[in-house]
Each structure stands twice: as C-alpha cells, then as structure tokens.
Amino acid sequence: MSRTVHCSKLGRELPGLERLTYPGDLGKRIFDNISAEAWQMWMKQQTMMINEYRLSPIDPKHRKMIESEMEKFLFDTPAAA
C-alpha cells in the first residue's frame, strides 16, 4: 500500500515518495510534503537546468544552486491548475 501526502507543489492528496530522495532536513521535508508526481516534475526541471547552465552536481557551488532552485520549485511555486 502506497502512502499519500498532501503535496505542497500540486496542492492535493497524491501518492508520496517511497523513500527519501535527498539527504538531511530538506530531504525529510520533501519526503513528508512532496508527491512522487511533483518529484518527477522536479527531476525533469533539474535535468534541463543542469544541461542549460552546464552545472556539475559534484561542484559545491553548483550543488548549492541546484538545491536552492529545488526548494523554490517544490515549495515556493505552486503548479498551474
């Protein structure tokens, strides 16, 4: 049986993530408040961002930028209904 969450991004009850997808407190916040559907939306956005800006996830400055954009995408910008 899959767990459901009230998704902060999509604003409705949806199936949640099956496991933590990001470390630390932010990862716990994502697990508790973001649906699997919204996470997949972020993964597509992240891929485009990494390719467009030629970011390297292992570079600490790039990782900080990606994390900041992830937090904005998932929690600050509701999806269009």
N, C-alpha and C positions, 0 to 999 in steps of 0.2 A: 504494500500500500504506500503510495507516494504522499509526501507531506505537502501541505499547501501553506502559502504565505499571502498576506495582503501586500502585493507588490507596490513599492514606493514609486517605481517608474511608470507602471501601467495603471495603477490605481484600482486594482481589483484582485480578488482571490484567484490565485493561479498555482499550478504545481511549482514547488520550490526546488532549489538545487539539491542534489543527492549528497553532496559533500562540500566541504569548504573549498573554495576555488582560489582563495587569496589568503596570504598569511596575516596574522596579527588581528588587532581590533577591527580594522577595516574589513578584513575577511569575514569576521564574525557578524559584523553589521550587514554585509552583503548576504551572507547565508540566511540571516534572520528576516531580511526585508526585501529581497530581490528574487523574482521568479526566474525559472530556467529560461523562459522566453526572453525576458529582458536581458539576461546574461548573454544569450546568443546574439542579441542586438548589439550589445557592447563588444563582443568578440569581433563582429564584422566591422564596427566603427574603429576599434583598436587596430585591426589589420590595415585598414585604409590609412589611418593616421601614421602608423609605423612606416608604411610604404611611401606615403606622400612626403613626410618630413625626414625620411631616411634615419629613423631612430633605431638605436640598439638597446634592447631591453636589459643588457648587461652593463650599460653605462649608467652610473648612479644619477647623473643629471637627467638623462633621458627617462630613466625609470621614475624619477620624481615627477616629471612632466606627464608621463602616461598615467601614473596614479592620480594626479590632480585632475586630469581630464576624465578619468574613470569615475571619480567621485562626483564630479559635476554632471556627467552624463546620467549616472544611475540615480542620483538623489536630488539634483537641482533643476533638472529639465524634464518636466512630465512629457510623455509621448502624446502626440496629437491624437485626439479621439476619432 
